[in-house]
Amino acid sequence: MSVTATARSAVDALVSALPAGVVVTDAVRVEKYRHDRFEDLAAGMPCAVVRAESTEQVQVALRWATEHRVPVVPRGAGTSLSGGATAVDGCLVLTLERMSGIRVDPDRRVAHVEPGALNISVKEAAAGHGLWYPPDPGSYRISTIGGNIATNAGGLCCVKYGVTADYVLGLDVVLADGRLLRLGGETMKDVAGLNLRQLFVGSEGTLGVVTGAVLRLVPQQGEVSTLVASFPDLVSAGTAVTRIGRTVRPAMLELMDRVSINAVEDHSPRGLDREAGALLIVQSDAPGRSRAEEIATVEALCEEAGATEVATTDDADEGLMFVDARRSAGDATEARGTLLAEDICVPVDRLPEVLAEISAIAVRHDLEIPVVAHAGDGNLHPGIVYPPGDAAARDRAWLAFDDLMALATTFGGTVTGEHGVGRTKTRGLAAQVGPDVLAVSHAIKATLDPLGLLNPGALLPRDPAEGS
């Protein structure tokens, strides 16, 4: 992309307006900010990258972008799997990675967190005061709180403890024109006015840029017991999930199919049952004797649904080994080829049917599609794998990707449970929510970002009202 003298002059003005080293313009250093983990081949070339160190610097950058009509792509650690932080040609990438401060107030049970702080860092800071920040996406070691807020991230324990939105008490948000909104605060309840705070959670950087958050903390999780059940097929495992969910509320209820089990064993052997059609990994953190009772109930329900083997343990390290096996499924799947990661969510009682349909989609497109799931929430992660450089297989993968989105909506679900729409699922969103919801969404976007500068192409499909 050629850069005009006018554009160079505008960038020079931005460099002058911010401290030395904040603005990056040389092509080699800019290159790493073009892609997120999705690695979109169509990613554009930014005109510059601002590595902001404060809310004030974010305001300067957005005022500059508004003045010069430059699109802005906000970014955290770049761990998005749906293209949510993919650069567009001529944009300004605004990365919050340098804003990583954390301050815990143990008496109020809150953490004041900057958007570049890693999820794991917040957990560790809270643990130092005997507290816990529950949201734990699979990327919790490498993803930022700002990114978690942008997609309303969930994770393995959300079946009992909820998702990011359940822990956001306050937000500082900079709008496209540089105005700063301070929303919510440190109180556990706040119904004053419209709930604008929650409007920005899950908005994927399309309405404003989060520069600070007040997060709710809870007492540290107690002792945990773990159950692992092997099933002959996905349908019986899905049946067990449905029965468990209407009987008890475990702290974790995860599923791995045979393909993902074998991917993990090939990548880093854990001693999982390679012959199982599916595994359920269940944890209880109920207090005292209630924990043993809850695990015993789950064991009985799994056996009733057809489990071929059930093992339980109260040993924390042994339980962690099984959880780590589940967490490693993403890396293990990625090692098998090029991965197109999916993220759909359906009503829990439809899991058996949906799991069977995913297997049929894999056969129909001649692809390997390992499935892991936050099964207790009905949130499935089918990973579409194809050989690197195989154009025909890539085309089949995208057909399968669309089939999976359609499958979710057909069964009353959603095209994304926690990864976000990004740029990969906008057509699926349109099919799911319909024209009236899209029209209202575009109206909100136009009010907060009238020039359409914030993360263009992400979350919302093009507004037909804009014309061609």
N, C-alpha and C positions, 0 to 999 in steps of 0.2 A: 504494500500500500504506500503510495507516494504521500509525502507530507508537504503541504503548501507552506509558503512563507507566513501566511496569516496564522496557520495552525501552530507553526513553530514559535511565533511571537506570543501566542496565547499560552503555550506551555512554558515559555520563558517567564511569563508573568506569574504563573503558578509556582515555579521554582523560587522566584524572588519573594513570594508571599509566605513561604514556609521555611522552617529552619533547614540548614544544610543537611543533606542526606535523607530527608523525608521523601523527596520526589525522585523517582528513578526513571530514567529515560533511555539508557543504552540498551540496545536490542538483546544482548546476551542475558542481562539481568531481568529484563521485561519478559523474556520467553517463558520463564517458569510460572508466571502469573496468568498465562493464556488459558490454561486448562485446570479443571479440577480432576478428581479421581476418575470421572467418566471419560476423560480424554477425547472429547469431541473433535473429529478430524476437521470440522468446519469452524473451529475456534478462530476468532479474529485477532488482529494485532492491536493492542492498546496504544494510545498516543503517549501514555505515561502511567506510572504506578505511584500512588501515594501510600506510604507506610505510616499511617497516622499514629501519633503518640498521645493524643488527647482529644476530648470532645471539641475543643476550640479548633483544632486542626481539621477535624472532620467538617466543621461548619465552614471553614475557609475553602476547603476543597469543593463542597457542594455549592456554595455561592459562586465560585469560579465556574463550575460546570453549568449552572443555570445561566450565568452571564454569557457563556460562549456556546451554549446549546450542545454540550458534550454529554453523551450517555455515560452513566456510572454503573459499574458492576462491583457491588460490595463483596467482600471475601474474608473468610476466616483462615482455617488451615487448609482449605481446598480439598476436603474429604467428601464432598458431595458425590453421590453415585447417580445423580439424575441431571447433571449439567447445570446445576443452579448457580455456579460461579464461573461459567464459561464466558470468556471475553468476546466482545463484538468489535469489529473494525472501528478504530478511531476512538474507542471508549477510554475512560479513565478507570483503571482498576483501583478501588479503594480498599486496601487491606487493613484489618484491625488486629493483625497478629502481634503487634508491639504493645497493644493495650491489654495487659494481662494481670492487672492488680486484683487482689482478693483481700477483703477484710471481713472477718467473722465477728459477729456480736452474739456471744453464747447466751446471754440473758434474754435477748429478744428472739433468739433462734433464727437469725437471718445471716446471709452473707451478701456483702456488697461486692459485686464482681464486674470487672471490665470484660468486653466481649471476646478478647483474644485469650482469656484464661482457658486452659484445657479442662475438660470435664473431670479428669482424674485429679487435677490439682485442686479443684473445688472439693472433691471428696476427701482428699488428704487434709486440706485445711480444716474442714468440718470435723474430721475424725480427731484432730488434735484437741478438740473441745468436747469430745464425747458425743458428737452429733453426726448426722448422715445426710448426704444429698442423694436421694434415691435414683433419679433418672440415669440409666446406664445403657446408652446405645452401644452396639457392637464396636463402634469406633471410639469408645469413651477414653481410651488412652491417647488418641491423636486428634479428636475433634474438639472444637472450641464451644464455649457456652453461647457465643453469638450465633454460631452455625446451628447449635441445638435449638435455640430460640427461633431462628429463621424457619426451621422445618418442623417445629414442635416435636422434637425427637422423643422416642420412647425407649425401648430396650427390654432386657430379659425380665426385669422385676415389675414391669408396668401392669401386669395382670392384677397385682394387689396394690401397688403403690402409685400408679398413674404415670402420666407423661409430663414433659417439661412444663406445659401450661399450668399444671396443678401446683407448680412450685414458684411461679413468677408472681411476686407481689408488687414489684415496681419496675419501671423501665424509663431510661432516658433515650429519647429517639430524636434524631436530627432529620428534619424534612428536606425535600429536594432544594428548597429555597434557603436553607441554612437555619431555619427556626428550630429551636430546641424545645421539645415537649417533655415535661416531667410527669409521668403517669404513675398513679398508685403510690406506694410507700412501704412502710415497715409493719403496718397493721395486718392481722390475719383476715379481717373483714373490711371491705370498702365498697359501698354501692353508690358513691357520690357521682352522679352524672353517668353518661354513656361509658361503657366499658371499653374505652379505646386501648387500654393496655393489652387486652386479649386480641384486639383487632390486629395488632402488629406481630403477635406470636403466630408463626406459621405463614407469614406473608412473604417470606423468601427475599427480603430486601427490595421489594417492589413498591413499598409505601413509605419507607424511611429507613434510616440506618441506626441500629441499636448501638449505643455507646456506653451503656451501663445497665445493670440489672440488680434488683434486690430479690434474692432467692430464699425461699422458705426452707429451713432445715428441720429435721426431726431427730428424735433420740436414736442413737446407734442401734443397728439391727442386732438382735440377740442371737443365741445359738440356733444353728440350722441343721435339720435332718434332710437327707437326700434319698430319693427313690429313682431307680432306673428300671424301666420296663421294656422288654422286647416284644414286638408284635409281628405276626406273619405277613401283614400287609398294612397299607396306609389307611384303608377303610376302617379296620378294627381299631387302629390307633386313634383315628379321628372320632370314632364312637366313644372311646374312653375319655377323650378330652371333653366331649359334650356332657358326659355323665359326671365327670369330676367337677366341671364348672357349675353345675346346678346343685352340687352337694356341699363342697367346701371351697375355700378361697386360699389356694396355695400362694406362696411368695414367688414361685416360678413354675411355669408349665411350658416346657420347650419340646419341640419335635425335630427329629432328624430322619430323613428317608434313607433307603439303602444306598443310593448313589452318594449322598453326602457322607454317610458313615464310612463308606469305602474310600472316598476322597480324603477324609481325615486320616484314616489308617495308612493310606499310601503316602501322605505328606508327612505325618508325624504320629507314628503308631501310639495308640492309647489303650489298646486291648478291648476295643468295642466289638460287638457281635456283628461280624461282616455278613452273616446270613439273615439277619433280621430284616424284615420288610420296613420296619420303622422302630425308632426308639423314642420313648418319652423320658424326659429328665424333669423331675418334679422336686421342689424344695418346700419345706414348711419351716416357718420361724415362729410358729405359735408358742406362747409361753408354757413352760412346765410340762405337765403330763398331756396337755392339749396337743402338743406337737406330735407325740407318739400316736395319739388317737387319730390325728389328721392323716398321718402317713399310713396308718393301718387302714383307714377308710379308702384312701387312694389305691392302696395295694389291692383291696377287695374289688374295687371298681375296675381296675385294669384287668384282673383275672376274669371278671365277668364279661368283659369286652373281648376276651380272647388272647390275652398276653401269654406268651410261651415261657417267659422267665421274668421274675421280678426280684430285684436286689435292693436292699436298703442299707444306709449307713448313717451313723451319728458322728463319724470322724470328719472334721472340717476339711482336712487336706484331701481326703479321698473324694469328698463331695466337690471340692474345688476342681479336681482333676476332670470330673465329668462336665462341669460347667465350662472349663477351659476347652475341652474337646468341642463342645457346641460353639463356643466363640471362635474357634479356629477354622470353622467350616468355610468361612468366606475366603480366607487366604488359601485353604486347601483346594477349593473350587477354582480359584483364580490360577492356581498352578497347573491346571489341566488344559488351559488354552485361553483364548480371549473370552472374557466374561462380560455378559450383558446382564446386569443385576436388576431383578424385578422386586416389587414391593407392593403387594395387594393385600386387602383386608376384607374379610367376609363375615357375616354372622356366624358365630361359633358352631351353631347346629348344622351349618352347611358344609363344614370342613370335610366330612367323608366324601361327599359328592365332588367337591372342588378338587381335592387331592387326586381322585380318580381321573378327573378331566385333565389335570396337569400332565399326568402320565400319558394320556391319549394325545395331548398336544406335542409332547416330546416325540412320540412315535410318528405322528403325522408329518412332522417337519424333519425327521431323521436327525434329532439333536439330543444331546445329553442335558437334562434339566434337573440337577440336584435341588432338593427342597429342604430348607430348614424353616422353622416357624416359631414365632411367639404364639404358640398354639392356643394358650388360654385366652388370647385376645382375638383369635382368628386372623392374625397378621402373618402372612406367608411371604417367604423370600425365595422364590424360584430363581436359580442362577442359570441363565442360558449360556452354554459353553460351546464354542466353535473353534476350529483350527485357525491360528493366526495367519492372515494373508489369504484366506480362502473366501473369495468374494461371493461365491454362490452360497456358502454356508452362512456368511454374514447376512445375506438377503433373507435366508430362511429364518435366521435368528430374529430379525426385526419383524417378520411375519408372526413368529411365535410370541414376541413381545406384545404385539397388538392383540393377538388372540387371548393372551393372559389378562390384559386390561379389559377386554370385552367379557371374558369369563367372570371377572370380579363384579362388574356391573350387572350381568345377567343374574347372578346369584344374590343381588341386593347389597353388594359391597362397594368398595372404593378402589380407585386405581392406585392410590398410595396411602399407606398407613402411617409412615414416619419418615421416608426418604425425601418427600416433597415432590412436587410436580416438575420443578426445574424446567429444562427445555425438552426433555424426552417424552413428557406425558401430556403436553398441552392438548393434543387432539383427544386423548382419552378423557381429560377433564371436561372438555366440551360435550362429549357424549354422555358423561355421567350427570352433570348438573343441569344441562339444558340452557336454552337461550335467555330465559328470564333471569336466572341466577347470574349468568355471565354478564348480562346488561347492568345489573346492580353492582357487580364486582368492578366492572369497567368505570362506572360512575364514581365509585369510591376512589379508585385509582386516579381518575381525572381530577378529583377534588384535592387530593393530597400531592399529586405529581402531575400538574396540568400539562407539562411539556413531554411527559412520558420518558423521562431520562433515567429513572431508576430501574436497573436490571431489565432492560428491554428484552423481550422474547422469553423471559422466565415466568412461570406460574400461569399467566393468562394468555390464551390464544389471541391473535390479533383482533382488535375491536372492529367489526364490520362498519361501524359508524365512521371510522377514519377514512374509508374509501380505499382505492388502490394507490 
